[in-house]
Amino acid sequence: MTEKLKVLIVEDHRVTQKLFDTSLNSKIFEKKFAFNGEEALALYREFKPDIILLDIMLPVVSGYAVLKEIREKEEDKSTVIIISSSLLSRQDIMDCARMGIQGYMIKPLNFRELAQKILEYYAKSLPERSQVVARVLKDMPLSVDSETEAVPAEKAETADKE
């Protein structure tokens, strides 16, 4: 895969951001981070990500508001949006699904499987890219960054919780 997937990670907890950063291989993913919904919208417009990992409980502007802005005001139905939240009520999940998300991951996350899960959601949403994604899944370690080691299981399990 010559072109990296552009991922916008919207997460207000620094420890969880670091786990996302370490867990997503920099050879596959070009990553940008936002700490709140306002930053997320600005980075979304500037960075034009392929994928957004979006927390719901955010300062300044909520993840729901970010999702609504992208889907309705920006009229963007093609960016893959995956919710990453500790909110697990059926209503929360259904509300997000109605706004056009491609996936919903409940915290605490299994960071060792994170990249594979993201690529699976991406491939389902964009079938024309699924062969490229399949090659990446087969040929490259997803959770080991070139500058870092894989995230130990005990670290992933103790990620800060909302």
N, C-alpha and C positions, 0 to 999 in steps of 0.2 A: 504494500500500500504506500504509494508515494505521497499522498496528501493526508495530513493528519486530520482527525475529526476535531472540530472546535467545540469545546465543552465549557459552558458557563455554569459554575457551581455557586449556588446562592445558599449560603449557610452562615449563621451568625455566631456559631461556636468555633473558636480558633482550633481547638483540639480536633474537632470533627473535620474542619477544613484541612488540617495537616494530614489526617488519615485519608481523606479523598485524594489529596495531592500525591501522597506516597503510594496509594493503591492503584492509581491510573498511570500506566506506563507513558512516559513522555515521548516515546518513539511513535506512539499511536495517537495520543491525545494532546492537543494544544489546549491548555487550561487557563481560564481566567476566573477570579473569585470576586464575589460581592458579599458584603456583610449585611446588607439590608435591601429592602425592596426597591428603594429609590436608586441605589447604586446598580441594582440588577437591571432596571429598565434602561439606565444610561449605557451600561456595558452591552446590553442586548442590541441597542441601536448602533453602537460603534463597532462591536466585535462580530456581529451577525453569526451567532453560533449554530452549529448543526444540532446540538443537544443542550438542553438546560436541565440541570439537577436542581430542583426547587424545594426548599423548605417552606412550610406554610406559616409557622410562627416566627415572624421576622419583625425587627424594629422598623420604625418609620412608615413603611408600606408593607402590608401583609403579602404572603405568597399568593393568596386568593386574588388580591388586587393585581398583582403582577401577571398572573395567569390570564385574568380577564382582560387586562390592557393589551397583552400580546395577541390573544385570540380575537378580541372584538375590535378594539381601536386600531391596532396595527394590521388587523385582518390577516394574520400569519397563522396558517393552518399546517404549514410544512415543517416548522421547527419541532423536533421531537422534545417533548417536555415530560420529565419523569419526576414525580413528587417523591421527596425523601423526608418523611415526617414521623413523629411519634404519635400523631393523631391517628387513631385506628378505628374510629366509629364508622359504621356502614354509611352514615349520612355524609361524613367528610369525604369518603372515597367516591361516593356517587356524585356529590357536588363537583368534584374535580373531573370525574369521568364525563359529566355533561359539558364541561368546558373544553374537552378535547385533549386530555392527557394521553400519553402512550403507555405509562406505567406508574405504579404506586409502590414504593418500597417503605416498609415500616421499620423505624429505628427501634432498637439498635440494629445496625446493618452488619452483614457478614462482609467485611472488607476484602476478604480473600476471593470472593465471588463477584465483587462489584463490577469490574470491567466487563466480565462475560455477560452479566445481566443487562448492563447498559447497551452493549453491542447487540444482544438479542432483541431488546425493545426497538433499537434503531433499525435492525434488519427487517423486523415485522412491519414497521411503518414505511420503509422505503425498500420494497422488494428488489428494485433494480440494483441496489447496493448490497444485497444479501450475499452474493458470491464473493465480493471483496471482504465482507465481514467474516465469512466462513474461512477464507484463507488466513486472515489475521488470527482468528481463534485457533487455527491449527498450527500456525508457524511461529507465533511469538508469545513469550510470556507476558500475560496481561497485567499482572499485579506487581511486577518488579520494575521499579524505575531505574533508569540508567545510573542515577546518582545515589540511589538508596537501596536498601534491602527490602524484602517483602515484609509486610506488616505482620508481626507476630500475633497469633490468635488471642493471647491474653490482652494485648493492646486493643485489638479490634473490639473485643467484648467489653472493655472498660471505657469505650468512647463516651464523651460527655453526652448525657441524655437531656432532652428538653423537659 
